[in-house]
Amino acid sequence: MHGGQRIAILGCGPGGIALALFLKRAGHFPEIFERFDSPKPLGSGLLIQPSGQLVLDQLGLLTALQQSASPVTGLFGICVNSGKRALDMEYRHLGEGCMALGTHRATLFDLLFDAVHAAEVPIHTGCPILTATELARFDGFDLIVDAMGARSPLASGAITDLSYGAYWATVDYPEGSSVATASLDQRYRRAQQMAGIMPVGISPVTGRPSAALFWSAKHNETAAIEARGIAQWRAEFLELWPEASAFVEQIESFDQLTFARYVHRTGKPNSQGNLYHIGDAWHCTSPQLGQGANMALLDAHAFAAALEMATDKRELRSAYAAMRADHVRLYQALSLTFTPLYQSDGAFRPWLRDVVVHNFARLPGVRNLIAHIVGGSFGNRVPD
């Protein structure tokens, strides 16, 4: 469709901002509507996979992110019950020099937000969308894109609350530590307990090297965990992972921790009329595969590409779905399959995980397949 389309983007997260940048560059007139009075990122660290890096490179922002992010060359994890590898993946199997980038969500947000501000895209704050009937206020726009996240009131598809979530915090990376220097590293007790540490580059708050620390927990047990006190929480973390003491000792109260609840839903890319969805507003799930922000970036790129090649709205719907629907369904299915292996009750699934990963993950064909899945490129049809 020709340039000059007025497009309302609901939500000022990474996907919404990236889409606004693509659309502005193509000659359209995007406007962002944000429910908060001041746009801000939510969460701690995340991995920008090779798939997400390709999108940021298209926007001319990858080099800037690389300057502040940490290189992550692999994902590793040990089950303390068995001593076996429960997670074992290296990005080098995607090709020489391939890696993920560990970064703070605020770093990614600031990078994108500065770019969209420089592009002079209008951002309207304090604009919550609570019901579908409120879309009437956007009748003057040619298209509406829902980028409001997992709890979007406009999203289609049934939402399922997952029993496990995780406590997150960002801490200084201890000088001289050998833990998770260039990897996401985890420790498990079966699948009931999971501790993780990931370098996330230079903290936008302190200006020092930092790491994301996380601890798996059921959302209906958080009150009991917090009632036992932070000292008990630190003791349980260090019982699972003694070498992490220099990270954990920085947590002095639960005020430093944020609990993230996970949900799963697979909706439709275009659920009604001129309304489209990207990111978690279309598909949301556990972050076990590390794809969330990357999928939102891919959606933004695909929507802009579909808009450029389509001659009308019917072609836009089909082109957008053709680029993204299979990839989305695949990763939603993979997440449903793999999440219980790392966050669930019982002993059989983590035992099966340890047997398979420990004995087969390093076989050439298997390791390459795992690397392509985690790298986010497996089944992706978004044009370069």
C-alpha positions as CSV (number, residue, x, y, z in Angstrom):
1,M,0.0,0.0,0.0
2,H,1.3,3.5,-0.9
3,G,3.0,5.7,1.7
4,G,0.9,8.2,3.5
5,Q,-1.3,5.8,5.6
6,R,-2.2,7.1,9.1
7,I,-1.5,4.3,11.5
8,A,-2.3,4.2,15.2
9,I,0.1,2.1,17.3
10,L,-1.3,1.2,20.7
11,G,1.6,0.6,23.1
12,C,5.1,2.0,23.4
13,G,7.1,-1.2,23.9
14,P,9.9,-2.5,21.7
15,G,7.6,-3.9,19.1
16,G,5.4,-0.8,18.8
17,I,8.4,1.6,18.7
18,A,10.2,-0.6,16.1
19,L,7.1,-0.6,13.9
20,A,6.7,3.1,14.1
21,L,10.3,3.5,12.9
22,F,9.8,1.2,10.0
23,L,6.5,2.9,9.0
24,K,7.9,6.4,9.3
25,R,10.9,5.4,7.1
26,A,8.4,4.1,4.5
27,G,6.6,7.4,4.3
28,H,3.6,6.6,6.5
29,F,2.3,8.6,9.4
30,P,2.4,6.5,12.6
31,E,1.3,7.8,15.9
32,I,2.0,5.9,19.2
33,F,-0.6,5.9,22.0
34,E,0.7,4.8,25.4
35,R,-1.4,4.1,28.6
36,F,1.3,5.3,31.0
37,D,1.8,9.1,31.6
38,S,5.5,8.5,30.9
39,P,6.6,5.6,28.6
40,K,8.9,3.2,30.4
41,P,10.2,-0.4,30.1
42,L,9.0,-3.3,32.2
43,G,11.3,-6.1,33.4
44,S,14.9,-6.8,33.8
45,G,17.3,-8.5,31.4
46,L,16.6,-10.1,28.0
47,L,18.4,-11.8,25.2
48,I,18.4,-10.2,21.7
49,Q,18.7,-13.3,19.6
50,P,20.3,-13.3,16.1
51,S,16.8,-12.9,14.7
52,G,16.1,-9.8,16.7
53,Q,19.6,-8.4,15.8
54,L,18.7,-8.6,12.1
55,V,15.7,-6.3,12.7
56,L,17.7,-3.8,14.8
57,D,20.3,-3.8,12.1
58,Q,17.6,-2.9,9.5
59,L,16.8,0.0,11.8
60,G,20.5,1.0,12.0
61,L,20.5,0.5,15.8
62,L,22.4,-2.8,16.2
63,T,25.9,-1.2,16.5
64,A,24.7,1.1,19.3
65,L,23.2,-1.8,21.2
66,Q,26.4,-3.9,20.8
67,Q,28.4,-1.1,22.5
68,S,26.5,-1.5,25.8
69,A,25.3,-5.1,25.7
70,S,27.1,-8.3,26.8
71,P,28.0,-11.0,24.3
72,V,26.2,-14.2,25.2
73,T,27.8,-17.2,23.4
74,G,25.7,-20.0,24.9
75,L,23.0,-21.2,27.3
76,F,24.0,-23.7,29.9
77,G,22.5,-25.3,32.9
78,I,23.1,-28.1,35.4
79,C,20.6,-30.2,37.3
80,V,22.1,-30.5,40.9
81,N,20.2,-33.7,41.6
82,S,22.0,-35.6,38.9
83,G,25.0,-33.4,38.0
84,K,23.9,-33.7,34.3
85,R,23.6,-31.0,31.7
86,A,20.0,-29.8,31.5
87,L,20.7,-27.0,29.1
88,D,23.5,-27.0,26.6
89,M,23.5,-24.7,23.5
90,E,26.2,-22.6,21.8
91,Y,25.5,-19.9,19.2
92,R,28.7,-20.7,17.3
93,H,26.8,-23.6,15.6
94,L,24.8,-20.9,13.7
95,G,28.0,-19.7,12.2
96,E,31.3,-18.0,13.0
97,G,30.8,-15.0,15.3
98,C,27.1,-15.6,16.0
99,M,25.9,-14.8,19.5
100,A,23.1,-13.3,21.4
101,L,23.3,-10.0,23.2
102,G,22.4,-9.8,26.9
103,T,20.9,-6.4,27.7
104,H,18.7,-4.6,30.1
105,R,15.2,-3.9,28.9
106,A,15.7,-0.2,29.7
107,T,18.8,-0.1,27.4
108,L,16.8,-1.5,24.5
109,F,13.8,0.8,25.3
110,D,16.0,3.9,25.5
111,L,17.7,3.1,22.2
112,L,14.4,2.6,20.4
113,F,12.7,5.5,22.2
114,D,15.5,8.0,21.3
115,A,15.3,6.9,17.6
116,V,11.5,7.3,17.4
117,H,11.8,10.7,19.1
118,A,14.4,11.7,16.6
119,A,12.1,10.5,13.8
120,E,9.5,12.9,15.2
121,V,6.8,10.2,15.6
122,P,4.0,11.7,17.8
123,I,3.6,9.9,21.1
124,H,0.4,10.4,23.1
125,T,0.7,9.4,26.7
126,G,-2.0,8.7,29.3
127,C,-4.2,6.9,26.8
128,P,-5.4,3.6,28.3
129,I,-7.5,1.4,26.0
130,L,-9.8,-0.6,28.3
131,T,-12.4,-2.0,25.9
132,A,-12.8,-2.7,22.2
133,T,-15.5,0.0,21.9
134,E,-12.9,2.6,22.7
135,L,-11.4,1.9,19.3
136,A,-14.0,4.3,17.9
137,R,-11.7,7.2,18.8
138,F,-9.2,6.0,16.1
139,D,-11.8,6.1,13.3
140,G,-9.6,8.7,11.5
141,F,-6.8,6.2,11.1
142,D,-6.4,3.9,8.2
143,L,-5.0,1.0,10.4
144,I,-4.7,0.3,14.1
145,V,-1.9,-1.9,15.5
146,D,-2.3,-3.4,19.0
147,A,1.1,-3.6,20.7
148,M,-0.2,-3.5,24.2
149,G,1.3,-6.7,25.4
150,A,0.1,-9.9,27.0
151,R,-2.8,-8.3,28.9
152,S,-4.1,-6.3,25.9
153,P,-7.9,-6.0,26.2
154,L,-8.0,-6.2,22.4
155,A,-6.2,-9.5,22.0
156,S,-7.9,-12.5,20.6
157,G,-7.5,-16.1,21.9
158,A,-8.0,-17.6,25.3
159,I,-5.3,-16.7,27.8
160,T,-3.8,-19.4,30.2
161,D,-2.0,-18.4,33.4
162,L,1.1,-20.6,33.8
163,S,1.7,-21.8,37.4
164,Y,5.3,-20.8,37.4
165,G,6.8,-17.4,37.1
166,A,10.1,-15.9,38.3
167,Y,11.6,-13.3,40.6
168,W,13.9,-11.0,38.7
169,A,16.5,-8.4,39.7
170,T,19.4,-6.6,38.2
171,V,22.6,-6.6,40.2
172,D,26.2,-5.4,39.6
173,Y,28.4,-8.0,38.0
174,P,31.0,-8.9,40.7
175,E,34.5,-8.0,39.7
176,G,36.5,-11.2,39.1
177,S,33.6,-13.6,39.1
178,S,33.7,-16.6,36.8
179,V,30.0,-17.2,36.8
180,A,28.1,-16.5,33.6
181,T,30.8,-14.4,32.1
182,A,29.5,-14.7,28.5
183,S,26.5,-17.1,28.9
184,L,23.1,-17.5,30.4
185,D,23.8,-20.0,33.1
186,Q,21.2,-21.9,35.3
187,R,21.0,-24.4,38.1
188,Y,18.0,-26.7,38.6
189,R,16.6,-28.9,41.3
190,R,14.5,-31.1,39.1
191,A,12.0,-28.6,37.6
192,Q,10.7,-27.2,40.9
193,Q,13.6,-24.8,41.5
194,M,15.5,-22.9,38.9
195,A,18.2,-20.2,39.5
196,G,19.7,-18.2,36.7
197,I,22.2,-15.5,36.0
198,M,22.8,-13.7,32.7
199,P,25.1,-10.7,31.9
200,V,23.2,-7.8,30.6
201,G,25.9,-5.3,29.8
202,I,26.2,-1.8,31.2
203,S,23.4,-0.9,33.5
204,P,21.5,2.3,32.4
205,V,21.1,3.1,36.1
206,T,24.5,2.6,37.6
207,G,26.7,2.7,34.5
208,R,28.5,-0.4,35.7
209,P,28.6,-4.0,34.2
210,S,25.5,-5.8,35.4
211,A,23.7,-9.1,35.4
212,A,20.1,-10.3,35.6
213,L,19.4,-12.7,38.4
214,F,16.2,-14.8,38.4
215,W,14.6,-17.4,40.6
216,S,11.7,-19.6,39.6
217,A,8.6,-19.8,41.8
218,K,4.9,-20.5,41.6
219,H,2.8,-17.4,41.7
220,N,0.5,-18.8,44.4
221,E,3.5,-19.3,46.7
222,T,5.1,-15.8,46.5
223,A,3.3,-14.7,49.7
224,A,4.8,-17.6,51.6
225,I,8.2,-17.0,50.1
226,E,8.2,-13.4,51.1
227,A,6.8,-14.1,54.6
228,R,9.9,-16.3,55.3
229,G,12.1,-13.3,54.6
230,I,14.9,-12.4,52.3
231,A,17.6,-14.1,54.3
232,Q,15.8,-17.5,53.8
233,W,15.4,-16.7,50.1
234,R,19.1,-16.0,49.8
235,A,19.9,-19.3,51.7
236,E,17.7,-21.3,49.3
237,F,19.2,-19.7,46.3
238,L,22.8,-20.4,47.5
239,E,21.9,-24.0,48.5
240,L,21.1,-24.5,44.9
241,W,24.0,-22.5,43.6
242,P,26.7,-21.7,46.2
243,E,29.0,-20.0,43.6
244,A,26.5,-17.3,43.1
245,S,27.0,-15.7,46.5
246,A,28.5,-12.5,45.2
247,F,25.4,-11.9,43.1
248,V,22.8,-12.9,45.7
249,E,24.3,-11.0,48.6
250,Q,23.4,-7.8,46.8
251,I,19.7,-8.5,47.3
252,E,18.9,-7.1,50.7
253,S,15.1,-7.0,50.5
254,F,12.2,-8.2,48.3
255,D,11.8,-4.6,47.2
256,Q,14.8,-5.3,44.8
257,L,13.0,-8.2,43.3
258,T,10.1,-8.1,40.8
259,F,7.9,-11.2,40.3
260,A,6.9,-11.8,36.7
261,R,3.8,-13.9,36.0
262,Y,3.8,-15.9,32.8
263,V,0.8,-16.5,30.5
264,H,0.2,-18.3,27.3
265,R,-2.0,-17.3,24.4
266,T,-2.0,-17.6,20.6
267,G,-4.5,-15.3,19.0
268,K,-4.9,-13.9,15.5
269,P,-2.6,-11.4,13.6
270,N,-5.7,-9.6,12.4
271,S,-8.7,-10.1,14.7
272,Q,-11.2,-7.5,13.4
273,G,-11.5,-4.9,10.7
274,N,-8.4,-2.7,10.5
275,L,-7.0,-4.0,13.9
276,Y,-3.8,-5.9,13.8
277,H,-1.6,-7.3,16.6
278,I,2.1,-7.6,17.1
279,G,4.2,-9.1,19.9
280,D,2.6,-10.4,23.1
281,A,-0.7,-8.9,22.0
282,W,-0.8,-11.6,19.4
283,H,1.2,-14.4,21.0
284,C,2.6,-14.6,24.5
285,T,4.2,-17.4,26.5
286,S,6.8,-18.4,29.0
287,P,10.2,-16.7,28.3
288,Q,11.9,-20.1,28.5
289,L,13.1,-20.0,24.9
290,G,14.1,-16.3,25.1
291,Q,12.1,-15.2,22.2
292,G,9.6,-12.5,23.5
293,A,11.1,-9.2,22.4
294,N,12.7,-10.8,19.3
295,M,9.3,-12.1,18.1
296,A,7.8,-8.6,18.6
297,L,10.7,-7.1,16.5
298,L,10.1,-9.7,13.8
299,D,6.3,-8.9,13.8
300,A,7.1,-5.2,13.4
301,H,9.4,-5.8,10.5
302,A,7.0,-8.2,8.9
303,F,4.0,-5.9,9.2
304,A,5.9,-3.0,7.6
305,A,7.1,-5.3,4.8
306,A,3.6,-6.7,4.2
307,L,2.2,-3.1,4.1
308,E,4.8,-2.2,1.5
309,M,4.0,-5.1,-0.8
310,A,0.2,-5.1,-0.4
311,T,-2.0,-3.2,-2.8
312,D,-5.1,-3.3,-0.4
313,K,-6.1,-4.4,3.0
314,R,-7.0,-7.9,2.0
315,E,-3.5,-8.4,0.6
316,L,-2.0,-6.9,3.8
317,R,-3.9,-9.4,6.0
318,S,-2.7,-12.4,3.9
319,A,0.9,-11.1,3.5
320,Y,1.3,-10.4,7.2
321,A,-0.1,-13.8,8.1
322,A,2.0,-15.6,5.5
323,M,5.2,-14.1,6.9
324,R,4.6,-14.7,10.6
325,A,1.8,-17.2,11.4
326,D,3.8,-20.4,10.9
327,H,6.8,-19.1,12.8
328,V,4.5,-18.0,15.6
329,R,2.6,-21.3,15.8
330,L,5.9,-23.2,15.8
331,Y,7.5,-21.3,18.7
332,Q,4.3,-21.3,20.7
333,A,4.2,-25.1,20.4
334,L,7.9,-25.4,21.3
335,S,7.3,-23.2,24.3
336,L,4.4,-25.4,25.5
337,T,6.6,-28.4,25.0
338,F,9.8,-27.2,26.7
339,T,8.5,-25.0,29.5
340,P,7.3,-28.0,31.7
341,L,10.7,-29.6,31.4
342,Y,12.2,-26.6,33.3
343,Q,9.3,-25.3,35.4
344,S,6.9,-27.9,36.7
345,D,6.2,-30.4,39.5
346,G,7.1,-34.0,39.4
347,A,10.2,-36.0,38.6
348,F,9.7,-37.6,35.3
349,R,9.9,-34.6,32.9
350,P,13.1,-33.2,34.4
351,W,14.6,-36.7,34.4
352,L,13.7,-37.0,30.7
353,R,15.1,-33.6,30.0
354,D,18.4,-34.5,31.7
355,V,18.7,-37.8,29.8
356,V,18.0,-36.2,26.4
357,V,20.1,-33.1,26.8
358,H,23.0,-34.7,28.5
359,N,23.3,-37.5,26.0
360,F,22.1,-36.0,22.7
361,A,22.4,-32.2,22.7
362,R,26.0,-32.3,21.5
363,L,25.4,-34.5,18.5
364,P,26.2,-32.4,15.4
365,G,22.7,-32.5,13.8
366,V,20.9,-32.0,17.2
367,R,23.2,-29.1,18.3
368,N,22.7,-27.3,15.0
369,L,18.9,-27.7,15.2
370,I,18.8,-26.4,18.8
371,A,21.0,-23.5,17.9
372,H,18.6,-22.5,15.1
373,I,15.6,-22.8,17.3
374,V,17.0,-20.7,20.1
375,G,18.5,-18.2,17.6
376,G,15.0,-17.5,16.4
377,S,15.6,-18.2,12.7
378,F,14.0,-21.6,12.5
379,G,10.9,-21.2,10.2
380,N,11.2,-17.5,9.9
381,R,9.9,-15.9,6.7
382,V,10.5,-12.3,7.3
383,P,12.5,-10.8,4.4
384,D,16.0,-9.6,5.2
